């Protein structure tokens, strides 16, 4: 007979926590995806503009809330909600491929692909954390958090900056020839 004491399972009402380094990555990835979606919105048709603006606003707000709190808000819903932009893009692609009128809505491949990659990374990390439900050690220290934040920002910037440059907003920003 095994006499080991098993740790108590977390209560369903208990909010999930994420380690500071993971929170930094999730927030920076959401920030990058939100910026790309915000840059894609102005060149989209009105209905899609509204959807992209709503998605961008939600991603940017969640990124700020995740950076400023110990526990990311609505964390249990993140694995599914982070996939919403991918579902939207897939639906538009299928609708465009099957349209007989030839009026398909085309979103730029590289910016949408970059935003989708970031959203997918958020969904996967959040799903793993939700599934594991392990307690978080908060004694990581400020230096580890700052290092994780810097590395996350560098990695996300490698994806986000070129994608932003390939949106209509990014192209217009470069071709205006403003000299300071």
Legacy VTK file of the C-alpha trace (Angstrom):
# vtk DataFile Version 3.0
C-alpha trace
ASCII
DATASET POLYDATA
POINTS 180 float
0.000 0.000 0.000
1.336 3.389 -1.030
1.340 5.870 1.858
2.617 8.905 -0.068
0.465 11.978 0.177
-0.555 13.408 -3.176
-0.788 17.183 -3.590
-4.286 18.579 -3.722
-5.614 19.272 -7.189
-6.278 22.916 -7.964
-9.873 23.973 -7.567
-11.738 24.703 -10.816
-12.450 28.251 -9.634
-8.766 28.924 -8.907
-7.235 31.200 -11.546
-4.240 29.839 -13.366
-0.866 31.451 -13.007
2.042 31.535 -15.418
5.714 31.948 -14.608
6.972 35.503 -15.177
9.125 34.481 -18.149
6.224 32.682 -19.824
3.940 35.649 -19.136
6.521 37.913 -20.769
6.610 35.758 -23.906
2.818 35.452 -24.096
2.367 39.201 -23.682
5.023 40.145 -26.231
3.660 37.611 -28.749
0.130 39.005 -28.284
1.519 42.512 -28.708
3.206 41.523 -31.978
0.091 39.789 -33.329
-2.077 42.727 -32.279
0.189 45.213 -34.050
0.128 43.171 -37.254
-3.660 42.837 -37.152
-3.958 46.581 -36.488
-1.710 47.312 -39.483
-3.774 45.000 -41.727
-7.117 46.553 -40.740
-6.982 49.885 -42.661
-6.537 48.214 -46.043
-9.346 45.688 -45.460
-12.984 46.015 -46.566
-15.288 47.564 -43.913
-16.571 44.343 -42.313
-13.117 42.785 -42.193
-11.696 46.108 -40.962
-14.037 45.912 -37.979
-13.130 42.295 -37.249
-9.382 42.935 -37.535
-9.651 46.063 -35.382
-11.596 44.107 -32.753
-9.042 41.274 -32.796
-6.141 43.748 -32.604
-7.737 45.631 -29.713
-8.358 42.399 -27.795
-4.791 41.174 -28.374
-3.224 44.490 -27.369
-5.388 44.816 -24.255
-4.638 41.223 -23.246
-0.900 41.827 -23.786
-0.927 44.858 -21.481
-3.008 43.048 -18.845
-0.717 40.013 -18.998
2.389 42.159 -18.482
0.904 44.079 -15.592
-0.706 41.249 -13.616
0.555 38.096 -11.950
-2.167 36.053 -13.616
-3.131 36.584 -17.253
-6.842 37.412 -17.565
-9.217 34.854 -19.107
-6.321 32.396 -19.292
-8.526 29.315 -19.614
-10.097 30.803 -22.772
-6.789 31.807 -24.396
-6.018 28.474 -26.137
-9.260 28.778 -28.099
-9.550 32.559 -28.477
-5.967 32.910 -29.752
-6.969 30.713 -32.688
-9.855 33.029 -33.734
-7.711 35.027 -36.218
-6.500 31.771 -37.806
-10.082 30.564 -38.183
-11.050 33.916 -39.732
-8.160 33.739 -42.199
-8.968 30.119 -43.083
-12.639 30.981 -43.618
-11.731 33.888 -45.895
-9.320 31.685 -47.829
-11.909 28.942 -48.314
-14.586 31.470 -49.248
-12.217 33.068 -51.749
-11.202 29.751 -53.244
-14.801 28.665 -53.698
-16.181 32.048 -54.806
-17.562 32.053 -58.319
-17.771 35.830 -58.532
-14.017 36.341 -58.437
-14.316 38.858 -55.598
-12.210 37.050 -53.054
-10.801 38.970 -50.098
-7.067 38.468 -50.100
-4.983 39.267 -47.049
-1.206 39.553 -47.414
0.330 36.125 -46.894
3.449 37.019 -44.897
1.822 39.438 -42.413
-1.129 37.115 -41.802
1.233 34.157 -41.592
3.403 35.961 -39.028
0.390 36.984 -36.933
-0.960 33.434 -37.188
2.384 32.020 -36.070
2.356 34.286 -33.008
-1.280 33.444 -32.227
-0.527 29.743 -32.605
2.440 30.039 -30.221
0.192 31.780 -27.681
-2.478 29.095 -28.043
-0.002 26.221 -27.658
1.783 27.679 -24.614
-1.504 28.573 -22.955
-2.942 25.111 -23.660
0.101 23.448 -22.120
-0.139 25.626 -19.014
-3.887 25.110 -18.670
-3.452 21.360 -19.068
-0.588 21.059 -16.548
-2.054 23.334 -13.853
1.212 23.329 -11.926
1.861 25.888 -9.208
4.177 28.692 -10.228
7.375 29.627 -8.468
7.356 33.387 -8.149
10.919 33.610 -6.781
12.481 33.826 -10.232
13.790 37.311 -9.552
13.696 40.500 -11.527
16.805 39.760 -13.571
15.346 36.499 -14.961
12.089 38.272 -15.806
13.875 41.114 -17.579
16.052 38.642 -19.491
12.959 36.654 -20.546
11.246 39.883 -21.579
14.246 40.998 -23.665
14.650 37.603 -25.355
10.922 37.394 -26.061
10.878 40.905 -27.482
13.842 40.121 -29.743
12.292 36.875 -31.004
8.887 38.434 -31.635
10.477 41.470 -33.294
12.225 39.186 -35.783
8.788 38.042 -36.912
6.746 41.205 -36.424
8.878 43.966 -37.961
9.234 42.419 -41.443
5.528 41.514 -41.397
4.563 45.084 -40.503
6.699 46.344 -43.390
4.713 44.176 -45.814
1.301 45.527 -44.802
-0.264 48.396 -46.746
0.257 50.638 -43.698
3.938 49.673 -43.582
4.423 50.272 -47.295
2.764 53.700 -47.103
4.888 54.622 -44.089
8.072 53.864 -46.014
7.037 55.487 -49.315
5.969 58.831 -47.796
9.652 59.901 -47.738
9.493 61.931 -44.573
12.872 63.337 -43.645
13.546 64.428 -40.116
LINES 1 181
180 0 1 2 3 4 5 6 7 8 9 10 11 12 13 14 15 16 17 18 19 20 21 22 23 24 25 26 27 28 29 30 31 32 33 34 35 36 37 38 39 40 41 42 43 44 45 46 47 48 49 50 51 52 53 54 55 56 57 58 59 60 61 62 63 64 65 66 67 68 69 70 71 72 73 74 75 76 77 78 79 80 81 82 83 84 85 86 87 88 89 90 91 92 93 94 95 96 97 98 99 100 101 102 103 104 105 106 107 108 109 110 111 112 113 114 115 116 117 118 119 120 121 122 123 124 125 126 127 128 129 130 131 132 133 134 135 136 137 138 139 140 141 142 143 144 145 146 147 148 149 150 151 152 153 154 155 156 157 158 159 160 161 162 163 164 165 166 167 168 169 170 171 172 173 174 175 176 177 178 179
